[in-house]
Amino acid sequence: MSKTIKSPVDEFPGKITLPDFLTMPQVLLYERGISESLVLIEQEANPSEIDSVILPAICEIVEEWDIGGDYWPDEAISPSNFPGSPRIPSSNFLGWVMQEVREIYNPSIPKE
């Protein structure tokens, strides 16, 4: 079963649908993206370079994009058409999606 969550970013209103768990191919893409982003962070790369290495995994993991607003493309979302501007809202939106995916990848397990 999947979960649908509401976007907290005003410029990208709507919701996304995420799986309850990641498949091994999704985990591989996610881990590669994270590893590459850590290297770029060490090299003090710009934020858009860092975002671009995780986008393939994010686009593979998100099951459905039900996002509206002036900046969201009409066609299917891919790394090549993911909205990069306005930059701060775009970065906030991607950061939120990454946080939600991170929780699927490595969920918080409540202590009893």
NUMIDREN-523775 format. One record per residue: residue number from 1; residue in one letter; x negated, y, z of N, C-alpha, C in turn. Coordinates in steps of 0.02 Angstrom, whole numbers, plus 32768, in hexadecimal, padded with zeros to 4 digits. Atoms other than C-alpha are relative to their C-alpha. Layout:
N
 vodo seza n.px n.py n.pz ca.px ca.py ca.pz c.px c.py c.pz
  NUM    A    X    Y    Z     X     Y     Z    X    Y    Z
...
***
This chain:
112
 vodo seza n.px n.py n.pz ca.px ca.py ca.pz c.px c.py c.pz
    1    M 7FD6 7FC5 8000  8000  8000  8000 7FD4 803E 8000
    2    S 8026 7FC2 8006  7FC2  80AE  7FD8 801C 8034 8030
    3    K 7FE8 7FC8 7FD7  7FCE  814F  803A 7FFD 8040 7FD8
    4    T 7FFB 7FC0 8021  8003  81F8  7FF9 7FF6 8036 8033
    5    I 8010 7FCB 7FD0  7FBC  8292  804D 8004 8044 7FDC
    6    K 7FF5 7FBC 801A  7FDF  834B  8036 7FC0 8029 8000
    7    S 803A 7FD4 8006  7F5A  83C3  7FFA 8006 803B 8031
    8    P 7FFF 7FC6 7FD4  7F2B  8447  807C 7FE7 8040 7FDD
    9    V 801D 7FC7 8025  7EE5  84BC  7FF4 8037 8022 7FD8
   10    D 7FC8 7FDC 8020  7F63  8540  7FBD 7FFA 8004 7FB4
   11    E 8009 7FFA 8048  7F18  8553  7F0F 8009 7FBF 7FDB
   12    F 7FF6 8042 801D  7F2A  8498  7EF1 8038 7FDD 8026
   13    P 7FC8 801C 7FDA  7FD8  8472  7F36 8016 7FBC 7FE5
   14    G 7FE5 8041 8014  8021  83C4  7F33 7FE4 7FC9 802C
   15    K 8017 803A 7FD9  7FE6  8319  7F69 7FD8 7FD1 7FD4
   16    I 8025 8035 8022  7F72  828B  7F3D 8014 7FBE 801F
   17    T 7FF3 8043 7FE7  7F89  81D1  7F4F 7FBE 7FDA 8001
   18    L 803D 8026 7FF6  7EFB  8168  7F94 8010 7FB8 8012
   19    P 7FF6 8046 7FED  7EE8  80AD  7FA8 7FF5 7FF6 804B
   20    D 800C 8010 7FBA  7EE9  805B  8053 7FB8 7FE7 800C
   21    F 8045 8018 7FFB  7E3F  800E  802F 7FDE 8009 7FBC
   22    L 8027 7FF8 803E  7DB4  801E  7FAF 7FEB 7FBB 7FE6
   23    T 801B 803D 801E  7D84  7F97  7F35 7FB4 8004 8000
   24    M 8049 7FFF 8002  7CCE  7F65  7F27 7FE5 802E 7FC9
   25    P 8018 7FCF 8032  7CB9  7FC4  7E81 8008 8049 8017
   26    Q 7FF6 7FBC 7FE5  7D02  805F  7ED6 7FCC 8010 8035
   27    V 8033 7FF6 7FCB  7C8D  8049  7F6B 7FBC 800D 7FDF
   28    L 8040 7FF6 8022  7BF9  803B  7EF5 7FFB 8046 7FE2
   29    L 8000 7FBC 801C  7C28  80DB  7E99 7FFA 8035 8038
   30    Y 8001 7FD1 7FC8  7C47  8135  7F3E 7FBB 8003 8020
   31    E 8042 8001 7FE0  7BA2  80FD  7F8C 7FCB 801F 7FD2
   32    R 802F 7FE1 802E  7B42  812E  7EEF 8007 804C 8000
   33    G 7FF4 7FB8 7FFF  7B94  81D9  7EF0 7FE5 8020 8040
   34    I 8019 7FE6 7FC1  7B6C  81F3  7FA7 7FB4 8001 8001
   35    S 804A 8003 8002  7AB7  81BB  7F90 7FE4 8037 7FD4
   36    E 8018 7FCC 802E  7AA0  822E  7EFB 800B 8046 801D
   37    S 7FF3 7FBD 7FE4  7AF0  82C0  7F56 7FCF 800F 8039
   38    L 8031 7FF4 7FCA  7A7B  82A9  7FEB 7FBC 8015 7FE4
   39    V 803F 7FEC 8021  79E5  82B3  7F76 8005 8048 7FE9
   40    L 7FF7 7FBC 8018  7A2B  8351  7F28 8001 8033 8039
   41    I 7FFF 7FD4 7FC5  7A4A  839D  7FD4 7FB8 800D 8017
   42    E 8047 7FF8 7FED  7993  837C  8001 7FDB 802E 7FD0
   43    Q 8020 7FD7 8033  7961  83D1  7F5E 801D 8047 7FFE
   44    E 7FDE 7FBF 7FFD  79CF  8466  7F8C 8023 8012 7FBF
   45    A 7FD9 7FF6 803E  7A38  8450  7EEF 803C 802B 800F
   46    N 7FC4 7FD7 7FF6  7ACD  84C1  7ED3 803C 7FD3 800E
   47    P 7FC6 8028 7FEC  7B76  8486  7F15 8023 7FDD 7FC5
   48    S 7FDE 8021 8038  7BBE  8461  7E68 7FDA 7FC3 7FE8
   49    E 8026 803C 8011  7B2F  83E8  7E43 800F 7FC7 8031
   50    I 7FF0 8032 7FCD  7B53  838F  7EE5 8046 7FE5 7FF6
   51    D 7FBB 8017 800D  7C0E  8389  7EC3 8004 7FD2 7FC4
   52    S 7FFB 8026 803F  7BF1  8345  7E14 7FEB 7FB7 8007
   53    V 8016 8046 7FFA  7B9B  82A6  7E50 8032 7FD5 8027
   54    I 7FCD 8027 7FDB  7C2B  8274  7EC2 8042 7FFD 7FDA
   55    L 7FC1 7FFE 8025  7CB6  829F  7E47 8013 7FBF 7FDC
   56    P 7FEC 8040 801F  7CAE  81FA  7DE5 8020 7FD0 8031
   57    A 7FE3 802C 7FCD  7CD0  819A  7E85 8044 8019 8016
   58    I 7FC1 7FE3 7FEA  7D59  8210  7EBD 8037 7FF4 7FCC
   59    C 7FCF 8008 8035  7DB0  8208  7E15 8014 7FB6 7FF7
   60    E 7FF1 8048 8004  7DA6  8149  7E18 802A 7FEA 803B
   61    I 7FDE 8015 7FC3  7DEA  813C  7ECA 8046 801D 8005
   62    V 7FBD 7FE1 7FF9  7E7C  81B7  7EC6 802F 7FDE 7FCE
   63    E 7FD1 8024 802B  7F10  8155  7E83 802E 802F 7FD9
   64    E 7FD3 7FD1 8021  7F7D  81EA  7E5A 7FF2 8047 8018
   65    W 8008 7FB9 7FF2  7F65  82A6  7E50 8042 8021 7FF1
   66    D 7FC2 7FDB 800A  8008  8303  7E6A 7FF4 8047 8019
   67    I 8017 7FBD 7FEC  7FB9  83AF  7E73 8019 8032 7FCC
   68    G 7FE9 7FCB 802D  7FFD  8450  7E2A 7FD4 803D 8008
   69    G 8025 7FC1 7FFB  7FC7  8503  7E24 7FE3 8015 7FBE
   70    D 801A 7FE2 803D  7F77  8572  7DA3 7FBF 7FE1 7FE8
   71    Y 8043 8017 8011  7ED0  851A  7DA5 7FFC 7FB5 7FF1
   72    W 8000 8049 8009  7F03  8463  7D92 8011 7FEF 7FB8
   73    P 7FF3 8012 8046  7EF8  8416  7CE4 803D 7FD3 7FF9
   74    D 7FC5 802A 800D  7F8E  83C1  7C95 7FEE 7FB8 7FF1
   75    E 8013 8044 8012  7F2E  8329  7C58 7FE4 7FD9 803C
   76    A 801A 802B 7FCA  7EEC  8297  7CBF 7FBD 801C 8019
   77    I 803C 7FE4 7FE0  7E64  82CB  7D39 7FC4 7FD2 7FF6
   78    S 803F 8024 8007  7DB2  8298  7D16 7FC8 802E 8018
   79    P 8036 7FD3 7FEB  7D07  82DA  7D4A 7FF5 8039 7FCF
   80    S 800D 7FCC 8031  7CFF  833D  7CA8 8034 8038 8000
   81    N 7FCF 7FCA 8000  7D9F  83A0  7CC5 8018 8013 8047
   82    F 7FEE 7FEE 7FBC  7DA8  83AB  7D83 7FF4 804B 8009
   83    P 8008 7FB6 7FFC  7DC5  8464  7DAB 7FC7 8014 802F
   84    G 8039 7FE8 7FD9  7D26  84B8  7DE6 8009 8047 8019
   85    S 7FF3 7FBD 7FE8  7D72  8562  7E03 804B 8009 800A
   86    P 802B 7FD5 7FD9  7DA6  85C5  7E5D 7FD4 7FD7 802F
   87    R 8032 802B 7FE1  7D09  8584  7EB0 800E 7FEE 8048
   88    I 7FF6 8011 7FB9  7D32  8590  7F69 803D 7FD1 8008
   89    P 7FC9 802F 7FF9  7DE0  8541  7F5B 7FF1 7FBC 7FE0
   90    S 8012 803F 8020  7D9C  84BD  7EE3 7FD3 7FD7 802E
   91    S 802D 8022 7FD2  7D11  8493  7F5D 8025 7FE8 803E
   92    N 7FD9 8015 7FC6  7D8B  848E  7FEF 802C 7FC4 7FEF
   93    F 7FD5 8037 8015  7E00  841C  7F8E 7FD8 7FC0 7FF9
   94    L 8029 803C 8008  7D76  83A4  7F5C 7FE6 7FE8 8043
   95    G 8016 8013 7FBE  7D32  83A6  800D 8035 7FDB 8027
   96    W 7FC8 8021 7FDE  7DDD  8378  804F 800A 7FB9 7FE5
   97    V 7FF7 8043 801F  7DEF  82E7  7FD3 7FC7 7FD3 8017
   98    M 8039 8028 7FEA  7D40  82AB  8000 8007 7FE9 8048
   99    Q 7FF5 8012 7FBA  7D6B  82AE  80B9 8034 7FC8 8006
  100    E 7FCD 8034 7FFE  7E07  8246  809A 7FE5 7FBE 7FE6
  101    V 801E 803D 801C  7DA5  81C9  8030 7FCE 7FE3 8033
  102    R 8030 8016 7FCE  7D1D  81C1  80B5 8024 7FD9 8038
  103    E 7FDA 8022 7FCC  7DA3  818D  8133 8016 7FBA 7FE9
  104    I 7FEF 8043 801B  7DD5  80FC  80C0 7FC1 7FD5 7FFF
  105    Y 8040 8024 8006  7D1E  80CB  80A4 7FE8 7FE8 8044
  106    N 8019 8010 7FBD  7CF2  80CE  815C 8032 801B 8034
  107    P 7FCA 7FE6 7FD4  7D91  80DF  81C5 7FEC 8006 8049
  108    S 8007 7FF9 7FB8  7D94  811C  8276 8028 7FC8 8020
  109    I 7FDE 8037 7FDE  7DBD  8088  82E3 800C 8016 8048
  110    P 7FF2 7FEA 7FBB  7E18  80B8  8382 7FE4 7FD0 8034
  111    K 8019 8029 7FC9  7DC8  807A  8422 803B 7FEF 802D
  112    E 7FCA 8016 7FD3  7E39  8015  8492 7FE8 7FFF 8047
***
